[in-house]
Amino acid sequence: MHLQLHLPDQQPIYFSENQDPVILRQRMDSSITTVLAYFKYNSEKVDGRGYLYHDFPEHYVYVRKQRWKPRIQRKSIGRMYSASPFMGERYYLRLILTVVRSATSFEHLGTVDAVLHLTFKAASVALWLLEDDGEWIAMFSDAREFMTGHALRQLFAMALQFTIITNPLQIWQTFALSF
């Protein structure tokens, strides 16, 4: 079973071009996706707690656009839609959903040790799902010894574009005079 993956208030809503804004708002407020229904089920009932999002379909059936209900027959395998690191926050949300059990909301997923993080990336770092930037700092320290400022800036831009640096601002500030 495909499990939807979207950021808060970014679930897909389908509507016609000339839709009345009031009706559109009602549709948005009442839209239920598999992840939102998962949160709702865990908020209201205790029997689903303990399961990861992608394990939920083994024990529950999703009633399309409505809710989850306990599974009676056969098992199903849940598969979250993929998200690459280039998708930013959606990638980090997916990463957190693979380790946090019994999630009740997006805020629950972003809270680590009683601290609500502003981004899912920050929550991923707090959960130790991402490594720190020690390797990047070592690389830029070595590189500034033999590279020009222009070449360092290009290297930094490539690192931002093609890799995951957990705190790019810190690296920029550390090596700003070399860039």
C-alpha positions as CSV (number, residue, x, y, z in Angstrom):
1,M,0.0,0.0,0.0
2,H,1.3,3.4,-1.0
3,L,1.5,5.8,2.0
4,Q,1.3,9.5,1.3
5,L,4.0,11.8,2.4
6,H,3.5,15.5,2.5
7,L,4.5,18.5,4.7
8,P,2.0,20.2,7.0
9,D,-0.9,21.9,5.0
10,Q,0.6,20.6,1.7
11,Q,-1.7,17.6,1.1
12,P,-3.0,17.4,-2.5
13,I,-6.4,18.9,-3.0
14,Y,-8.2,18.6,-6.3
15,F,-10.7,21.2,-7.4
16,S,-12.1,22.9,-10.5
17,E,-10.9,26.2,-11.8
18,N,-14.0,28.1,-10.8
19,Q,-14.4,26.5,-7.3
20,D,-16.1,28.8,-4.7
21,P,-13.4,29.8,-2.2
22,V,-15.6,28.9,0.8
23,I,-16.2,25.4,-0.6
24,L,-12.5,25.1,-1.4
25,R,-11.6,26.0,2.2
26,Q,-14.0,23.4,3.5
27,R,-12.4,20.8,1.3
28,M,-9.0,21.7,2.5
29,D,-10.0,21.5,6.2
30,S,-11.7,18.2,5.7
31,S,-9.1,16.5,3.5
32,I,-7.7,13.3,5.0
33,T,-4.6,11.6,3.7
34,T,-3.0,8.4,5.0
35,V,-0.5,10.3,7.1
36,L,-3.1,12.6,8.6
37,A,-5.4,9.6,9.3
38,Y,-2.5,7.9,11.0
39,F,-2.0,10.9,13.3
40,K,-5.7,11.0,14.0
41,Y,-5.9,7.3,14.8
42,N,-2.9,7.5,17.2
43,S,-4.4,10.6,18.9
44,E,-7.8,9.0,19.5
45,K,-6.9,5.3,20.1
46,V,-4.2,3.5,22.0
47,D,-4.3,0.2,20.1
48,G,-2.3,1.6,17.1
49,R,0.5,3.0,19.2
50,G,3.8,1.4,18.9
51,Y,3.7,1.1,15.1
52,L,5.8,3.0,12.7
53,Y,3.9,4.7,9.8
54,H,5.0,2.2,7.2
55,D,4.1,-0.7,9.5
56,F,0.6,0.5,10.1
57,P,-1.0,-1.2,7.0
58,E,0.1,-4.6,8.4
59,H,-2.4,-4.1,11.2
60,Y,-4.9,-1.6,9.8
61,V,-6.9,-1.0,6.7
62,Y,-7.2,2.5,5.2
63,V,-10.8,3.5,4.3
64,R,-10.2,5.8,1.4
65,K,-10.2,9.5,2.3
66,Q,-11.7,8.7,5.8
67,R,-9.8,6.8,8.4
68,W,-7.8,3.7,9.5
69,K,-9.6,0.7,11.0
70,P,-8.3,-2.6,12.4
71,R,-7.4,-5.2,9.8
72,I,-9.3,-8.4,10.0
73,Q,-8.0,-10.4,7.0
74,R,-4.7,-10.6,5.2
75,K,-1.8,-8.3,5.8
76,S,-0.5,-5.5,3.7
77,I,2.9,-3.9,3.3
78,G,3.1,-0.2,3.6
79,R,5.5,1.8,1.3
80,M,6.0,5.5,1.8
81,Y,6.5,7.5,-1.3
82,S,10.2,8.2,-1.8
83,A,11.8,11.5,-1.1
84,S,15.4,12.4,-2.1
85,P,17.6,14.7,-0.1
86,F,17.0,17.4,-2.8
87,M,13.4,17.6,-1.6
88,G,14.5,19.2,1.6
89,E,12.0,19.1,4.5
90,R,10.0,16.3,2.9
91,Y,13.1,14.1,2.9
92,Y,13.7,14.8,6.6
93,L,10.0,14.2,7.4
94,R,10.2,10.8,5.7
95,L,13.4,10.1,7.6
96,I,11.7,10.8,11.0
97,L,8.6,8.8,10.1
98,T,10.9,5.7,9.7
99,V,12.0,5.9,13.4
100,V,9.3,7.6,15.5
101,R,6.5,5.3,16.6
102,S,2.9,6.3,17.4
103,A,3.1,9.8,15.9
104,T,0.1,11.9,16.6
105,S,0.9,15.1,14.6
106,F,3.6,16.9,12.6
107,E,4.5,18.7,15.8
108,H,5.0,15.4,17.6
109,L,7.4,14.4,14.8
110,G,9.3,17.7,15.2
111,T,9.6,17.4,19.0
112,V,12.7,15.8,20.4
113,D,13.5,15.8,24.1
114,A,10.6,18.2,24.8
115,V,11.9,20.7,22.3
116,L,9.8,21.6,19.3
117,H,12.2,22.1,16.4
118,L,11.4,24.7,13.7
119,T,12.3,22.3,10.9
120,F,12.2,18.5,10.3
121,K,15.9,18.8,9.4
122,A,16.7,20.2,12.9
123,A,14.6,17.4,14.5
124,S,16.5,14.8,12.4
125,V,19.8,16.2,13.7
126,A,18.5,16.1,17.3
127,L,17.4,12.5,16.8
128,W,20.9,11.7,15.5
129,L,19.6,10.6,12.1
130,L,22.1,12.9,10.4
131,E,25.8,13.2,11.1
132,D,27.3,16.5,12.1
133,D,29.4,18.6,9.7
134,G,32.8,17.5,11.1
135,E,33.9,15.9,7.8
136,W,32.9,19.1,5.9
137,I,34.8,21.3,8.3
138,A,37.9,19.1,7.9
139,M,37.6,19.2,4.1
140,F,37.3,23.0,3.9
141,S,40.1,23.4,6.4
142,D,42.4,21.4,4.1
143,A,41.1,22.9,1.0
144,R,41.7,26.5,2.0
145,E,45.4,25.7,2.2
146,F,45.7,25.1,-1.5
147,M,42.6,26.5,-3.2
148,T,41.8,30.0,-4.2
149,G,38.8,31.8,-2.8
150,H,36.9,31.3,-6.1
151,A,37.6,27.6,-6.1
152,L,36.5,27.3,-2.5
153,R,33.3,29.1,-3.3
154,Q,32.6,26.7,-6.1
155,L,33.3,23.8,-3.9
156,F,31.0,25.1,-1.3
157,A,28.2,25.7,-3.9
158,M,28.6,22.1,-5.2
159,A,28.5,20.8,-1.6
160,L,25.2,22.7,-1.0
161,Q,23.7,21.6,-4.3
162,F,24.7,17.9,-4.3
163,T,25.1,16.8,-0.7
164,I,23.6,17.2,2.7
165,I,25.3,19.8,4.9
166,T,23.5,20.0,8.2
167,N,24.5,23.6,9.1
168,P,25.7,25.4,6.0
169,L,25.6,28.8,7.7
170,Q,28.1,27.7,10.3
171,I,30.4,26.4,7.6
172,W,30.1,29.7,5.7
173,Q,30.8,31.7,8.8
174,T,33.8,29.6,9.8
175,F,35.4,29.9,6.3
176,A,34.0,33.2,5.2
177,L,37.4,35.0,5.1
178,S,38.8,32.2,2.9
179,F,35.9,32.3,0.5
